[in-house]
Amino acid sequence: MNSLSPGGVYNSQDAEFLKNYTYRTMLGRMADVDDLTAAVLYLVSDASKFVTGTNLMVDGGWTAW
């Protein structure tokens, strides 16, 4: 079984929150829905058929600091 751990997803958060959040990510932005969709498509595709027991971090580098 695999899992996906997303970071923050942009949804019109206020400017101060967005500034503080993006400062703390390596990519300097929040995710959009397409970022998460691509990761889920990977996990359900044959491209990941030998991937198991993995938690895929899709957080723009939040947890890498």
C-alpha positions as CSV (number, residue, x, y, z in Angstrom):
1,M,0.0,0.0,0.0
2,N,1.2,3.5,-0.8
3,S,0.1,6.9,0.4
4,L,0.4,10.5,-0.6
5,S,1.1,13.3,1.9
6,P,0.3,16.7,0.3
7,G,1.6,20.0,1.4
8,G,-0.6,23.1,1.4
9,V,-2.8,23.6,-1.6
10,Y,-3.5,27.1,-2.8
11,N,-7.2,28.1,-2.4
12,S,-7.2,31.9,-2.2
13,Q,-5.6,32.0,1.2
14,D,-4.9,35.5,2.4
15,A,-1.7,37.3,1.4
16,E,0.0,37.1,4.8
17,F,-0.6,33.4,5.2
18,L,0.6,32.8,1.6
19,K,3.8,34.8,2.2
20,N,4.6,32.9,5.4
21,Y,3.8,29.5,3.9
22,T,5.8,30.0,0.7
23,Y,8.8,31.3,2.6
24,R,9.0,27.9,4.3
25,T,9.0,25.7,1.1
26,M,11.9,25.0,-1.2
27,L,9.8,25.6,-4.3
28,G,8.5,28.9,-2.9
29,R,4.8,28.2,-3.6
30,M,1.8,26.2,-2.5
31,A,0.6,23.2,-4.6
32,D,-2.1,23.4,-7.1
33,V,-4.6,20.6,-7.8
34,D,-2.6,19.5,-10.9
35,D,0.5,18.9,-8.7
36,L,-1.5,16.4,-6.6
37,T,-3.3,14.9,-9.6
38,A,0.0,14.1,-11.3
39,A,1.3,12.3,-8.2
40,V,-1.9,10.2,-7.8
41,L,-1.8,9.3,-11.5
42,Y,1.7,8.1,-11.0
43,L,0.7,5.9,-8.0
44,V,-2.2,4.3,-9.9
45,S,-0.3,3.8,-13.1
46,D,1.9,1.0,-14.3
47,A,4.9,3.4,-13.8
48,S,4.7,2.6,-10.1
49,K,3.9,-1.1,-10.3
50,F,7.0,-2.0,-8.3
51,V,6.6,0.8,-5.7
52,T,5.1,-0.4,-2.4
53,G,5.0,0.7,1.2
54,T,5.8,4.3,0.2
55,N,4.6,7.6,1.4
56,L,5.0,10.1,-1.5
57,M,5.6,13.6,-0.1
58,V,4.2,16.2,-2.5
59,D,4.9,19.3,-0.4
60,G,7.2,21.5,-2.4
61,G,10.1,20.7,-0.1
62,W,8.3,21.6,3.2
63,T,9.6,18.5,4.9
64,A,13.0,18.6,3.4
65,W,14.2,21.6,5.4
